[in-house]
Amino acid sequence: MSREGNPQDWLNTAELDRRAAHILFNKDQFEACVFHCQQAVEKLLKAIIVQQTNKRPVHAHSLRVLLEEITGVEINAQIEEAISKIDGYYVGSRYPIDAVDPGIFIRPLAEFAVQCMEEVFQWFLARIKFGNS
């Protein structure tokens, strides 16, 4: 089995990004923290997709697109909102584009991103069972 087809590998890399987000937050590296929050949730959603389908996940960075691939779980509005917020941080924290002021990446925004990330992780991990979790 390729690593892309192994849900536990996706979950492990999601956990690495999750830990990185916390470390970066504590080091006042808010832009990088926010990026890792998005990456953690992206990889978590891909782990769930692989767990459900036994196939490699779609090649997408949009959390909304990935969320649409998940079946069998009634996703509540609060989790959808948290995912939507985190989804909006990907491009701005990743690329130097004029549409995003890098000055927005301050402690309160990063703290909110970490909170959303944790909420998403806790919610899904309470509902989706992985082989080694």
JOTAZI-V238444 format. One record per residue. N is the residue number from 1. RES is the residue in three letters. SS is DSSP state (alpha for helix, beta for strand, coil for the rest). NEAR is the number of other ideal C-beta (glycine too) atoms within 10 Angstrom. Layout:
((N/RES/SS/NEAR) (N/RES/SS/NEAR))
//
This chain:
((1/MET/coil/9) (2/SER/coil/7) (3/ARG/alpha/11) (4/GLU/alpha/13) (5/GLY/alpha/14) (6/ASN/coil/17) (7/PRO/alpha/22) (8/GLN/alpha/15) (9/ASP/alpha/17) (10/TRP/alpha/25) (11/LEU/alpha/23) (12/ASN/alpha/15) (13/THR/alpha/18) (14/ALA/alpha/23) (15/GLU/alpha/16) (16/LEU/alpha/14) (17/ASP/alpha/19) (18/ARG/alpha/22) (19/ARG/alpha/12) (20/ALA/alpha/18) (21/ALA/alpha/26) (22/HIS/alpha/16) (23/ILE/alpha/13) (24/LEU/alpha/20) (25/PHE/alpha/20) (26/ASN/alpha/9) (27/LYS/coil/10) (28/ASP/coil/10) (29/GLN/coil/17) (30/PHE/alpha/22) (31/GLU/alpha/19) (32/ALA/alpha/18) (33/CYS/alpha/27) (34/VAL/alpha/28) (35/PHE/alpha/23) (36/HIS/alpha/25) (37/CYS/alpha/31) (38/GLN/alpha/27) (39/GLN/alpha/23) (40/ALA/alpha/27) (41/VAL/alpha/30) (42/GLU/alpha/24) (43/LYS/alpha/22) (44/LEU/alpha/26) (45/LEU/alpha/25) (46/LYS/alpha/24) (47/ALA/alpha/26) (48/ILE/alpha/27) (49/ILE/alpha/21) (50/VAL/alpha/22) (51/GLN/alpha/18) (52/GLN/alpha/16) (53/THR/alpha/15) (54/ASN/coil/11) (55/LYS/coil/10) (56/ARG/coil/16) (57/PRO/coil/21) (58/VAL/coil/13) (59/HIS/coil/8) (60/ALA/coil/14) (61/HIS/coil/13) (62/SER/coil/12) (63/LEU/alpha/24) (64/ARG/alpha/12) (65/VAL/alpha/13) (66/LEU/alpha/22) (67/LEU/alpha/20) (68/GLU/alpha/12) (69/GLU/alpha/15) (70/ILE/coil/16) (71/THR/coil/9) (72/GLY/coil/8) (73/VAL/coil/14) (74/GLU/coil/6) (75/ILE/coil/14) (76/ASN/coil/10) (77/ALA/alpha/7) (78/GLN/alpha/12) (79/ILE/alpha/19) (80/GLU/alpha/14) (81/GLU/alpha/12) (82/ALA/alpha/22) (83/ILE/alpha/26) (84/SER/alpha/13) (85/LYS/alpha/19) (86/ILE/alpha/24) (87/ASP/alpha/20) (88/GLY/coil/15) (89/TYR/coil/26) (90/TYR/alpha/19) (91/VAL/alpha/14) (92/GLY/alpha/19) (93/SER/alpha/24) (94/ARG/alpha/16) (95/TYR/coil/9) (96/PRO/coil/7) (97/ILE/coil/9) (98/ASP/coil/5) (99/ALA/coil/7) (100/VAL/coil/17) (101/ASP/coil/8) (102/PRO/alpha/11) (103/GLY/alpha/7) (104/ILE/alpha/14) (105/PHE/coil/20) (106/ILE/coil/11) (107/ARG/alpha/11) (108/PRO/alpha/9) (109/LEU/alpha/17) (110/ALA/alpha/23) (111/GLU/alpha/13) (112/PHE/alpha/16) (113/ALA/alpha/28) (114/VAL/alpha/22) (115/GLN/alpha/13) (116/CYS/alpha/23) (117/MET/alpha/28) (118/GLU/alpha/16) (119/GLU/alpha/17) (120/VAL/alpha/26) (121/PHE/alpha/16) (122/GLN/alpha/11) (123/TRP/alpha/17) (124/PHE/alpha/20) (125/LEU/alpha/15) (126/ALA/coil/8) (127/ARG/coil/13) (128/ILE/coil/18) (129/LYS/coil/8) (130/PHE/coil/15) (131/GLY/coil/9) (132/ASN/coil/7) (133/SER/coil/11))
//
